[in-house]
Amino acid sequence: MHYITEQDVEKNLGIKETVDILEEAFESFSSGTSFYRPRERIIFEGSVFNTMPGVFQHRNLAGLKTYFANKNGARFVVIIFDTNKAELLAVIEADRLGQIRTGALPAMVTRRMLKKKNQGFCVIGSGYQAETQLEAMASVFDLDSISVYSRTFSNARKFAERMQQKTGLEIKAYENVSQALKDATIVNTITDSNNSIFGRKDLGDEYHVNLCGGNIPSRREADEDIFLDSDLIVIEDMEQAMKESGEIISLMKNHPEKKTVELGDFMKLERNSLNEKKRTVFKTMGIGLEDVAAGYVLMKNMGIL
C-alpha cells in the first residue's frame, strides 16, 4: 500500500492528462463499465463527514473520496483498491487532487461541447479553485481573451496578477460582471455565493456556462433565465443535483418541462449534433469517479501501476 502526499500529487498529476482521463472515465460510465454513487453526508454538531464512491472498472480500480470538515478546517483523502487483486493500492492526500479534477471536468465537457478552438473565457470567482478552472480551460482551448470577476475586486485583481505570472497569459480583472462577460463565450463559476451573480442579459448570443461552485441548496451562482434560454442543459448527476444544487432544484420546481441531460447520456451524443447548440449550461458538483480516475493518472505517473 502506498501513501501519497500532497507533494507527490503536485509533482505527478497534470491538468491536461486529468482532462483526458475524465473523458475516458465518463465514456466508460456511459457504456456501463464504470460506476459511482452520489455524495453522502453525515452532519452532526457543526461537522460534516462526506463519502463519494466510484468504480473505474475500465482501469480495474475502485475507491472513494472521503473528507471531514468543521470549524477547524477540512481534510480530503482518496482511497483506491485494485479490483482484480482486491488489494488496497493507495491512500492519497487529496486537496490538490480535488482542485485539479474540479478544474478538469468542465474543461472536458466544454471541449466536447464546442468545436471551435478560439474562445473568450471568463472565470467568476478568484479563490483557490478558480486557478485550475483557468488552467484546465487554457490546456484545451486557445483563449483569445481571459477575464476574471470577483465580488471583491481586489481579489480579482490579485488573481489576475498571480495567474498571469504563472501562465504567461493576459488576464483582465473587472469590477462589473457584465463587462467581464462581454467577450466571453465560455463562463466558469466557482464561488460560494448565496445569490445569483449574473443573468441572461449579461451574456451574448452564444455561450457555454459551467456552474462549478455551490453544492448546498441555499447557494446560487446564475439566474434561472440562463437555463430557460439554453438549448442544452447537462447535469453531472440529477440525484445529487436535487440534493445539492440550488439552481437545479429551483429549475425543476418552477419549470419541470425543461429538458436536461445527465453527463453519462451527454457522452453518447454525436458531436455533430452539439454544433447546433448555441447556448448551453453544465452543472457540476463533483463525484467520486472523478477522484478515482485522477488517482489512476497519478499512480501511473508515479510508477505504481
N, C-alpha and C positions, 0 to 999 in steps of 0.2 A: 504494500500500500504506500502511495506517495502522498506526502503533504506538500501542497503547492502554495506558495506565499504570494502576497500582492506584488512583490518584486519580480517573482517568476512570471506572473501574468503580464506585467508591464514589458518584460523583455521578449515574451514569446507569443503574444496574441495581437495580431494586426487587424485593423479595421476592415480593409478590403476583403481579406480572406474570411472574416466573420460574415460580411455581407453575402459572400458566395456560399458559405456553409448553411446559412439560414435559408437560402433559396433551396438548397438540396434537402434540408430538413422538412420544409413545408411541402415540397413536391413529394417527399416520402410520406408525410402525413396525409396528403391529398390522395395518394394511391393506397392508403390503408396499411402501410408498413411502418409507421411510427405513430405514437400516441401521446396524449397528455391529459391532465385534469386541471380545471381552473384552480386558481389560488384559494386556499382555505385559511381562514384567520381565526385564532382564538384570542379574544380580547378580555383582559382582566386587570383590574387595579391599575389602570393607566398604562398598561403594557400590551403589546401585540406580538403574537407568535404566528409566523406565516410559513406555509409549506406549498411548494409548487412542483409537482412531479411530472416527469416526462420520460418517454422511451424512444430513443433514436435507434430503432431496430435495424435500420439500413446500415448502421455502423456498429451494431451489436453492443449498444450502451443503454443503460437505464440509470436514472438518478433523480435528484431533486435539488432545487434551490430552497434553502430554508434560512429565515432570518428572524431575529428578535429585536424589538425596538421599544424603547421607553424614553423617559426624560433624560436619561444619561447617554443616549445615542442609539446606534444600530450596528449590528454585526451580521454580515452576509457570508454564507458558506454554500458551496455546491458539492454534493456527494455523488460520485459516479461509480457504477458497477459494470463489470463485464458480463453480458447476458449469456455468453457461451460457457464461461467457466464458473459463473455465479460467484465471482470474487469482487471484493471491494478494490477498485483501482486507485481512487484518489479522493482526497478531501481538499477542496480548493477555496482559499480565501477569495471572496467574490465581489468586493466593492468595485474594483477596476473592471473585472469581467462584466459585471452588470452594466456599468457605464458604456462599455464598448458595444455590447449587444443591443442596448437600448437605442443607441445611435444607428446601428447597422440595420435593424429591422425596417424602419421606414425608408431607408435608402434602398433596400432590396425591393420593397413594394413599389416605390416610385420608379425604379429602373424598369420594372416590368410594365408599369402603367404608361410611361412616357417614352416615345420613340426618339424624339429629338434630344441630342446631347447637350446643346447650348440652352441654358436655362438661367433665369434670375431667381435668387434664393433669399428668403428672409427667415431668420430664426427669432421667435418670440420667447424670451427668457434668456438669462445671461449667467446662469449658475453652472455648477459642475457638470450636470448632464447636458447642457447646451453645447459644450465643447465637442463631444462626439457626434451630436446631431449635424454640426457643420462639417467635421472631418469626414464622416461617412458619406455625406452627400457630395462633397468635393472629390471623393475617391471614385465616384461613378458618373459624374456629370462635369461638363466644362461650364463653370458658373460665370456668366457674363457680369453679374452684379451680386453682391452679398451685403445684406443689411441685417441689423440687429435692433430689436426693440425690447426694452425692459420698462416695467412700471417705475423703476428708479433709474433716471437717465444716467447718473454717474456709474451705475453698474454696467449699463450697455456700453458706455464709453470705455470702461476698463476692459470689458470683454473684447471689444473691437481691437484695442491696442494689444492685448495679450495674444489673441488668436492671429492677428496679422503678423506679429513677430514669429509665432510658432509655425504658421503655414506658408507665409510669404504671399498670401492673398490680400487684396484690398477689401477692407470691411468698413462699412459706414454705420455709425450709431445714430439713432433718431429718437427725438423726444416725442414725436407724434406717430401713432401706429399707422395711420393712413399713408403718411409719407414713407414710412419704412416698407410698406407693402406695394407701393406704386409700381415698381418694376418687377415684382416677384411673380413668377409662375409656380414656384414651389414654396410652400409655407410650412415650417415645422414649429409646433408649440411645445414647450417643455417648462411648465410653470405649475405652481400650486394655487392658482387663482380660484377664488370662490365666485367670481363674476366674469362674464364674457368680456374678452379683451378686444375683439374685433367682430365685424359682421360682413354680410354680403356686399354692402356699399363700399367697403374698403378694398375689395378685390376686383380684378379686371374681368374680361370676358372669358378667359380661360385660367383655370387654376387647379392645382392639386394640393390639398391641405392634409398634413399629417398631425393628428392630435395625439400627443405623446405624454401629456402631463397628468392631470388629476386622475387618481384611481380610487376615489371615495365619492359617494353620490352627491355630496354638498358642493363639489367643485365644478367649475365651468371654464372653458377657455374660448369657446366660439358661440356666436349667436345661432339660433335654430335655423334662420333663413339661409345659412350656408348649406346646410343639409337639404333643405327644401328645394334649392335651386341647383342641386348637383345631379349629374347624370348617373353617378355610381357611388354608392357608399359601401366601403369594405370595413368589416368589423373583425378584429382578431379572433374573438370568441364571444358569441352572443350571450351564453350563460353567464360568463364572467362580467360582460358589459352591463347586464341587467342587475348585477350586484354592485358594480363599482363606478360606472360611468354616468355622471350626471346628465351629460348631453344625450346619451343613447336612451336612458330611462325616460327622459322628458320627450324625446322624439317618438318613442314607441307609445307613450301615453297619449300624446296630442295628435300624432299622425301615424296610426298603425298601418295605414295603407302604403306608407313609403317603403319601398323595397330596399333591402340591404343584402349584402353577400358576405358570408364568413370567409376568412382568409383561406381556409382549405379549399373552398369552392372557387375562390378567385384564382387560385393557382391552376385550375383546369381551364380557364377561359382562354380562347385563342387570342394571341397578341394583336392580330389584325383587328379584331372586334374592339379592342381597347382604344385604337386610334380614333374611333368615332366619339369617344367620351371626352368632352372638353372641360368639364367641371367635376372633380372627383374629391372624395374625402376618405381617409383611412384613420380609424380609431384603434390605438394600441394601448394595452395596459400591462403587458408582459406576462409570459407563460414559461413554465419550466423547460419545455422542449428547447427553447432558445438557449437556455443556460447549458443544457447538456450538449447541444451542438457546438456552442462556443468552447466548451470543455474539450470536445473532441479535437478541435484545431490546436488548442493549447497543448494537450498531451502529445499530439502528433509532432508538433514543433519541438517539444522537449525530449523526443525520442522514447516516450513511454509506450506509445502504440506503434 
